[in-house]
């Protein structure tokens, strides 16, 4: 089971940013790929700020990407929220802290190019 960071979600403009190792891990784990529901929030924020152009409303886009690629969504629950706050202060991005907490809670590797993720004990990064 693998958790995709928001930066690893299937977006045509970003496919070439994934490393060969990340692309291979995604191919090998088809059907076992997960995303945090916080990624929908992060996508919507970036679209609203004009940092990300989407062909449709962010919530619709997120659902279509999950459905089209067979990605499974993990909701942010109370345990994940509390764990995100309790993490050491290596990373100040709250969305990434939720993703890190989700990976730890579910013992999943994370596909991400963010160097801060590897600073957390127990987080296995694929990049």
Residue pairs with C-beta under 8 A, 6 or more apart in sequence:
1 29
1 32
1 34
1 106
1 108
1 109
2 25
2 26
2 29
2 32
2 33
2 34
2 108
2 109
2 110
2 111
2 126
3 34
3 35
3 36
3 74
3 99
3 102
3 103
3 106
3 108
3 109
3 110
3 111
4 26
4 33
4 34
4 35
4 39
4 71
4 110
4 111
5 39
5 96
5 99
5 110
5 111
5 112
5 113
5 114
5 117
6 35
6 38
6 39
6 42
6 43
6 95
6 99
7 14
7 17
7 112
7 113
7 114
8 18
8 22
8 26
8 111
8 112
8 113
9 35
9 39
9 43
9 65
9 71
10 65
10 68
10 69
17 113
18 26
18 111
18 113
19 113
19 127
21 126
21 127
22 111
22 113
22 126
22 127
25 109
25 111
25 126
26 33
26 111
30 70
31 70
33 69
33 70
33 71
33 72
34 71
34 72
34 73
34 74
34 106
34 108
35 66
35 71
35 72
35 73
35 74
36 73
36 74
36 76
36 80
36 98
36 99
36 102
37 73
37 74
37 75
37 76
38 76
38 95
38 98
38 99
38 102
39 62
39 95
39 99
40 58
40 59
40 62
41 95
42 95
43 52
43 54
43 58
43 61
43 62
44 58
44 59
44 62
46 52
47 53
47 54
47 58
48 58
54 61
55 61
56 64
65 71
66 72
66 73
74 80
74 102
74 106
76 98
76 102
79 105
80 98
80 101
80 102
80 105
81 98
81 101
83 101
83 104
83 105
84 94
84 97
84 98
84 100
84 101
85 97
87 97
87 100
87 101
87 120
88 119
88 120
90 116
90 119
90 120
91 97
91 100
91 114
91 116
91 117
91 119
91 120
93 116
96 114
96 116
96 117
99 110
99 112
99 117
100 110
100 117
100 120
100 123
102 108
103 109
103 110
103 117
103 123
103 124
104 120
104 122
104 123
108 124
109 124
109 125
109 126
110 117
110 123
110 124
110 125
110 126
111 125
111 126
111 127
112 125
112 126
112 127
113 127
117 123
117 125
118 125
